[in-house]
Amino acid sequence: MDNPKIIITINRESGSGGGEIARLLGEELGFKVYGRAMLQSIAEQFDMTIENMDRIKAQKSNWWADFCRFYQQFGAASQSSATSGTRPEATPLTLYYAEARLLRELAEQENCIIVGRAGFHIFRDNPNALHLLIIADRDARIARIAVKQHLSPEEAAKVIDSTDKARDTFVKTVANTSRYDAHNYNFVFNVTGQSTKQVAQLLADIIRKKYPFLR
C-alpha cells in the first residue's frame, strides 16, 4: 500500500520568517512548497493581478452570498463559463474556494507544504495534515522586515501591521476563527532568536519522527 500524501500547513506572522522556513523545510524533506506564487493560475481565472487578489482577500465579505455565487460560477455553470470566456466575480470567498479546490487537487498528487491560504482550515479534516503557526517577538519581526525591504523601523512596523491585519481579516472571513487560536494547529513556534535554518531542521526532525517512512 502506498504511503499517504503528507500535507504541512504553515501560518505565520509577518516578519517571522515563516515563508523562508517553509522553503528550507521543503528542500530538506523534498516537499513541494505552495504559497503566493501558486496564485498565478487562479489570478488568470479572474483576469487580475495577484496584488489585486490580495487586496480583495483582505476585505470583509458576506460569506453566504459569496458561497452561493461561487457555486453558480464554478459549479453547474463552469463549462458554459469556459466556452463563453466570462470571468467569475472576485470576492474574498470566491478566491478562497478557488484556492482551496486547487490546493486539494495538488495535495492528492504529492507531499506538500502550504504557506498561508488558510491551509489549516482547508485541510482541517485531513488525518495526514500537520498544521504549524510560526510567530516571533514584534521587535524581531520589525528588524527582519526593515532589513529585507530596506525600510526604517517605523515603516517596517506599518508593513507588519497592515499585512497581519489583512491576513487576520481573510482567516476570520473564510474560517470564522482567529488565526492565533492555538487550537487550529498541532504546533505553535515562537522562533525569536533562532535562524530560519535551525527552525526548518527542527521541524524536519519532528515531521520525520511522526512519519517514519519519510527520508
N, C-alpha and C positions, 0 to 999 in steps of 0.2 A: 504494500500500500504506500502511495506517495506521501511524503511529509506534507503537512498543511502549509499554506502560504501564511507567512507572518507579516503582520501589519504593525508598525510602530508609528504612533501619532505623537507629534511634539507641538505643544502650545508653548508660547514664550512671551516674556515681557520684552518690549522694545529696548534694545541696547544690552540685553542679557547675553548675546552671543548664541542664541538658540539656533539660528539659521546655520551658522558656521559649525556648531556642534552636530547638527543633523547631517551636514555634508561630510564631515570627518567620520561620523558613525556609519554612514552609508559606504564610505570607502573601506572601513575596517571590516564590515560584515558582508560587503558585496551586495548591498541592497540598493535599489533604485530610489532616488530621493525626488519627491514631487512637492513643489511649492509654487511660488508665484509664476515661475516660467511656464508651468503647466497650463496656465490660464489662456495661453495664446489661442489654442484651438477653440476654447469657449468664447473668447473675445470675437473671433471670426464669426461665430454663430449670431452674435448680437451686433455685428458690424460696428465695433467700437474699440478703443484702445484699452489696455489693461489698467492704465491710470484712471480712466473714466469708470471702469468696473469697480475699482477700489473705492472711488468716491460714492458710487451708488450703494455699495455694500455697507458703507458707514452710516447710511441714512436709516432712520426708524421706518418701520413698514407695517402695514396692515397684513399680517401673515395669512389670514384666511382668504382674502381677496387674491393675494399673490399665489397661494396654493391652487386655487381654482383656475387662475389664469395660466399657471404652469401646465396643468393637465390639458387645458384647452389647446395650448400651443405645442406641447411636446408629446402629448398622448395621442388621442384619436386623430388629431389634425397634423401630425408630424409629417406624414407622407405628402399631403397636399401642400404644406408649407414648403417642403423641399422642392417640389416641382414648380410652385409659383414664384419662388425666390423671396417670399416675405420673411421678415426678420421678427423674432419674438421680442416682446417688450421687456426691457431690462429693469428689474426691480431687485431689491436685496434677496427676496425669497426665490425668484426665478433663477437668479445667478447661483444661489446656493443649491437648488435642485439640480441644475445642470452640472455643477462641480461634483456634487455627491454621486450622480449617476456615472460620470466619467471615472471618478476615483474607485467606485465599487468594481467597475469593469477592469481597471488596471490591477486592483488588488487580487482579483481572481486569477491573474496570469503570473504574478511574481511577488516575491518578498519585497516589501517597500516601506519607505519612511515618508510620512505625510506631514509637512510643516504647515501649521495653521489650518485654514479652510474648515474650521470646526470639525476636524477629523475625529476627535474624541466622541463627538455626537453621532457622526455618520456611522462609525463602527462600534457604537456602544454595546451592541448585542453580539458582536463577533467574538467567539471564545479565543481566537488566535490573535487578538489585538491587544497591544500593550500601550497604555496612554501615559505620557510624561508631560509635566509642566516645568519649564525652566524659568527661574526667577533670579534676580540679583538685587543688591542694595542700590538705591537710587543714585548715589554718588558714583558708583562704579559704572552704572549704565550711562550716566551723563558723560563721564570721561570717555567711554568707548565710542559713543556716537560723535562726540566732539572730534576725536581723532579720525574716525572713519570718514566723516563727512566734512572735515575741515571747518568746524563751527566753533563759536565761542561757547563756554558752558551755558550761558543764558539761552542761546539759540538751540543748543542740543537739548536742553530741558523742555523747550517748547515742542521740538520734534517728538520727543518721547511722550509727552502728554497728549499730543494730537494723535499719534499712532495708537497708543494704548486706548484712548477714548474710542477711536474708530473700531478697533478690534473688540472692545467691550460691547459696543452697540451691536455689532454684527452677531456675536455669540448670543447675546440676550435676545436678539430678534429671531434667530433661527433655532436656537436650542432652549430658550426660555430658562436660562440658568446663567450664573456668573462664571466666567472663565477662571476665576480664582477659587471656585468651590473645589476643595481638595477631593471631594467625593467623586469628581469626574475623572480622576486619574489613579493610576497604580502607584506612581511615584511623583513627588514634588521635590525638585532640587534647587537649593539656593547655591549658585555657582560662584558667588563672590570670592575672589582670591584664588580661584582655580583657572588654569588655562583651558581653552576650549579643547585642546588635545587631551588633557588629563580627564576632563569630563566625558569626552567621547569614549576613551578607553574604559573608564569605569562603567559606563552604560553598556558597552560591548561585552564586558565580563558578566554583568548581570543578565543580559539577554542570552548569552551562551549557556549560562547555568540554568536558565528557565527552559531553554530549548536546546538540549544537548546535541541534537542532530545538526545544528549549525556549526560550521567550522570557523 
